[in-house]
Amino acid sequence: MINRPLSEQLHEAWLDWSDKKQAADMLTEMKSAFLNQKIRALGDMPYNAAEREVKASEEWSDYISKMVDATTAANRALGRREYIRAKITEWQNAEANHRAQARQ
């Protein structure tokens, strides 16, 4: 594998994190709407009973799992992004140290 510039790797990591964060945020923001749609689909049932029914369903469990998985993926992408930023800082410090040693 060819070593790519750290700036290019960081840019890719930013884009990856941004996409994954958007997906996680969308699922999180739509959670209430999803719940209300499922409650409404149950018809004429007391809200509390309908909410219990929906939250006990496999469909709700799958939705929550997708939401958590998306958040985990976004967090991992953020970690990758921060790792690359740390590598850039380390490289800059190493270069500064080499320059300082060369002046001595």
Backbone bond lengths (Angstrom), bond angles and torsions (degrees), N, CA, C in turn:
res aa  C-N    CA-C-N  psi(-1)  N-CA   C-N-CA  omega(-1)  CA-C   N-CA-C  phi
1 M - - - 1.449 - - 1.524 109.35 -
2 I 1.290 115.61 135.35 1.454 121.11 179.47 1.523 108.59 -80.07
3 N 1.318 115.40 134.17 1.462 119.41 176.66 1.522 108.98 -70.86
4 R 1.301 115.06 122.67 1.463 120.01 177.94 1.516 108.88 -95.45
5 P 1.313 117.65 154.63 1.470 119.52 178.03 1.527 110.82 -57.00
6 L 1.326 114.71 144.04 1.462 119.58 179.27 1.523 111.65 -60.74
7 S 1.329 116.77 -33.18 1.469 119.40 179.31 1.524 110.92 -63.29
8 E 1.321 117.16 -37.86 1.463 121.49 177.63 1.533 110.57 -68.52
9 Q 1.332 116.11 -42.11 1.456 120.22 177.33 1.526 110.97 -62.59
10 L 1.330 116.52 -40.12 1.465 120.71 179.42 1.524 110.55 -66.03
11 H 1.315 116.80 -41.70 1.465 120.19 178.25 1.533 110.82 -60.69
12 E 1.319 116.40 -45.48 1.469 120.36 177.26 1.522 111.44 -61.42
13 A 1.320 116.48 -40.45 1.462 120.66 179.84 1.533 110.57 -65.58
14 W 1.340 117.30 -38.95 1.464 120.95 176.87 1.528 110.23 -61.80
15 L 1.324 116.81 -45.61 1.469 120.57 -179.66 1.527 111.19 -64.17
16 D 1.319 116.48 -42.76 1.457 121.00 179.10 1.516 110.61 -61.56
17 W 1.336 116.19 -47.45 1.465 120.29 178.87 1.526 110.55 -61.35
18 S 1.310 116.88 -43.11 1.461 121.10 -178.53 1.528 111.12 -60.14
19 D 1.313 116.86 -45.17 1.472 120.83 178.94 1.525 111.17 -63.50
20 K 1.313 116.31 -44.10 1.464 120.18 -177.77 1.528 111.46 -70.92
21 K 1.314 116.64 -36.05 1.467 120.93 177.15 1.521 109.95 -65.63
22 Q 1.320 116.80 -41.48 1.464 120.53 178.15 1.529 110.89 -61.04
23 A 1.320 117.16 -44.18 1.466 121.09 179.27 1.524 110.93 -62.63
24 A 1.324 116.67 -43.63 1.465 120.56 179.73 1.524 110.76 -66.12
25 D 1.326 116.46 -43.43 1.468 120.43 179.81 1.524 111.34 -63.34
26 M 1.315 117.10 -39.61 1.468 120.69 179.93 1.523 110.67 -62.46
27 L 1.311 116.74 -46.03 1.469 119.76 178.68 1.525 111.38 -63.27
28 T 1.314 116.38 -40.35 1.461 120.20 179.60 1.520 111.08 -65.67
29 E 1.327 116.52 -44.79 1.464 120.92 -178.92 1.526 112.24 -67.68
30 M 1.313 116.79 -30.28 1.469 120.74 -177.44 1.528 113.40 -88.76
31 K 1.316 117.12 -1.12 1.460 121.12 -176.84 1.531 111.69 -57.19
32 S 1.320 117.81 -48.30 1.471 121.03 -179.56 1.521 111.35 -65.80
33 A 1.321 116.73 -41.02 1.468 120.11 178.77 1.525 110.53 -63.10
34 F 1.326 116.26 -41.95 1.464 120.86 178.76 1.527 110.28 -61.61
35 L 1.331 115.91 -45.92 1.458 120.85 179.08 1.530 110.49 -60.17
36 N 1.321 116.70 -47.79 1.465 119.97 -178.62 1.525 112.79 -64.84
37 Q 1.318 117.45 -36.36 1.470 120.07 176.34 1.520 110.62 -62.78
38 K 1.320 116.38 -42.90 1.467 120.32 -179.21 1.532 111.01 -68.54
39 I 1.324 117.06 -37.48 1.463 120.42 177.26 1.523 109.91 -64.83
40 R 1.326 116.77 -45.28 1.467 120.75 179.55 1.527 111.24 -61.60
41 A 1.315 117.12 -36.00 1.467 121.53 -178.71 1.535 111.92 -66.55
42 L 1.326 117.24 -21.16 1.465 120.19 178.99 1.531 112.09 -76.24
43 G 1.312 116.42 -11.39 1.468 119.92 175.47 1.505 113.07 84.50
44 D 1.320 115.06 -147.45 1.465 122.30 -173.72 1.528 110.02 -79.93
45 M 1.341 114.20 87.14 1.463 121.16 -178.88 1.526 106.10 -141.18
46 P 1.309 118.57 142.21 1.463 119.26 176.55 1.535 110.58 -53.70
47 Y 1.331 115.12 140.98 1.460 120.84 -174.61 1.527 112.17 -54.68
48 N 1.326 117.73 -47.55 1.469 120.60 -177.67 1.525 112.02 -60.16
49 A 1.320 115.61 -41.93 1.468 119.78 179.34 1.522 110.42 -67.13
50 A 1.327 116.31 -42.15 1.463 120.33 179.42 1.530 110.83 -64.37
51 E 1.327 116.52 -41.43 1.463 120.16 178.76 1.530 110.96 -61.62
52 R 1.327 116.47 -44.08 1.475 120.13 177.24 1.527 110.74 -60.61
53 E 1.330 115.79 -41.78 1.470 121.01 -179.82 1.530 110.62 -61.51
54 V 1.318 115.60 -47.60 1.468 120.05 -178.84 1.525 110.35 -64.59
55 K 1.321 116.79 -46.81 1.467 119.91 -176.40 1.521 112.84 -69.16
56 A 1.312 117.10 -16.77 1.465 121.27 175.81 1.528 111.59 -89.13
57 S 1.324 117.26 -5.61 1.466 120.56 -174.44 1.527 112.39 -81.48
58 E 1.309 114.38 156.63 1.468 120.67 176.37 1.524 110.44 -67.10
59 E 1.329 116.17 -33.67 1.465 120.76 179.75 1.535 110.60 -62.30
60 W 1.347 117.42 -42.69 1.466 121.14 177.63 1.527 110.12 -65.62
61 S 1.320 116.18 -43.72 1.455 120.56 178.35 1.523 111.31 -59.48
62 D 1.332 116.79 -42.28 1.464 120.98 177.45 1.528 111.34 -63.00
63 Y 1.334 116.35 -40.93 1.465 120.59 179.85 1.524 110.08 -62.38
64 I 1.326 116.24 -47.08 1.461 120.16 -179.58 1.530 110.38 -63.44
65 S 1.320 117.29 -39.84 1.472 120.66 177.60 1.520 111.22 -61.95
66 K 1.332 117.02 -43.04 1.469 120.37 177.76 1.520 110.52 -62.65
67 M 1.326 116.60 -40.83 1.457 121.00 -179.66 1.531 110.26 -63.11
68 V 1.314 117.13 -45.70 1.464 121.32 -179.98 1.531 110.57 -66.99
69 D 1.325 117.34 -41.80 1.469 120.71 178.13 1.524 111.35 -61.79
70 A 1.329 116.55 -40.84 1.462 120.60 179.28 1.524 110.74 -65.76
71 T 1.314 117.16 -40.17 1.466 120.80 177.89 1.526 110.67 -65.95
72 T 1.328 116.93 -40.86 1.465 121.34 177.35 1.525 110.52 -61.99
73 A 1.335 117.01 -43.90 1.467 120.82 178.84 1.529 110.48 -62.30
74 A 1.324 117.15 -41.58 1.467 120.60 178.44 1.526 110.56 -64.50
75 N 1.312 117.62 -41.43 1.464 120.88 179.17 1.524 111.52 -65.05
76 R 1.317 116.63 -38.76 1.474 119.58 177.50 1.528 110.84 -66.50
77 A 1.329 115.87 -40.28 1.466 119.73 177.48 1.522 110.50 -64.04
78 L 1.324 117.08 -37.60 1.462 121.08 176.08 1.531 109.79 -63.77
79 G 1.318 116.89 -41.63 1.459 120.71 177.18 1.521 111.58 -60.80
80 R 1.320 116.56 -41.82 1.476 121.19 178.25 1.528 110.24 -63.03
81 R 1.327 115.55 -42.95 1.464 120.84 178.82 1.526 110.30 -60.86
82 E 1.324 116.89 -46.76 1.462 120.92 -179.15 1.528 111.56 -67.02
83 Y 1.329 117.03 -33.65 1.464 121.22 176.72 1.527 110.34 -61.71
84 I 1.325 116.17 -44.25 1.469 119.92 179.79 1.521 110.10 -66.01
85 R 1.328 117.36 -40.19 1.469 120.11 176.66 1.525 110.30 -60.18
86 A 1.335 117.05 -40.46 1.467 120.67 178.60 1.529 110.42 -64.87
87 K 1.341 117.23 -39.17 1.462 120.54 177.95 1.525 110.52 -63.02
88 I 1.325 117.47 -39.05 1.463 121.24 178.14 1.521 109.83 -62.99
89 T 1.327 116.78 -44.68 1.466 121.13 179.27 1.521 110.41 -62.39
90 E 1.321 117.12 -44.03 1.468 120.66 178.20 1.523 110.53 -60.04
91 W 1.326 116.76 -43.90 1.459 121.11 179.96 1.530 110.19 -62.53
92 Q 1.337 116.78 -44.41 1.465 120.38 179.57 1.524 110.67 -61.85
93 N 1.335 117.28 -41.88 1.467 120.85 178.74 1.522 111.10 -64.98
94 A 1.325 116.31 -41.95 1.468 119.95 179.15 1.529 110.45 -62.75
95 E 1.323 116.55 -41.81 1.474 120.24 178.35 1.527 110.95 -64.01
96 A 1.320 117.42 -41.28 1.452 121.05 178.03 1.527 110.50 -63.40
97 N 1.314 117.03 -40.72 1.467 120.36 177.92 1.524 111.52 -64.57
98 H 1.330 117.15 -39.99 1.475 120.48 178.17 1.528 110.51 -63.03
99 R 1.331 116.22 -42.38 1.465 120.00 179.08 1.529 110.76 -64.31
100 A 1.335 116.86 -41.08 1.463 120.80 179.74 1.521 110.66 -65.14
101 Q 1.320 116.92 -40.72 1.469 120.54 178.71 1.533 111.48 -67.29
102 A 1.323 116.17 -35.38 1.455 120.22 -179.46 1.523 111.21 -67.77
103 R 1.335 117.19 -29.39 1.467 121.27 179.67 1.538 112.11 -76.59
104 Q 1.303 117.47 -18.43 1.477 120.37 -176.95 1.496 112.23 -82.30
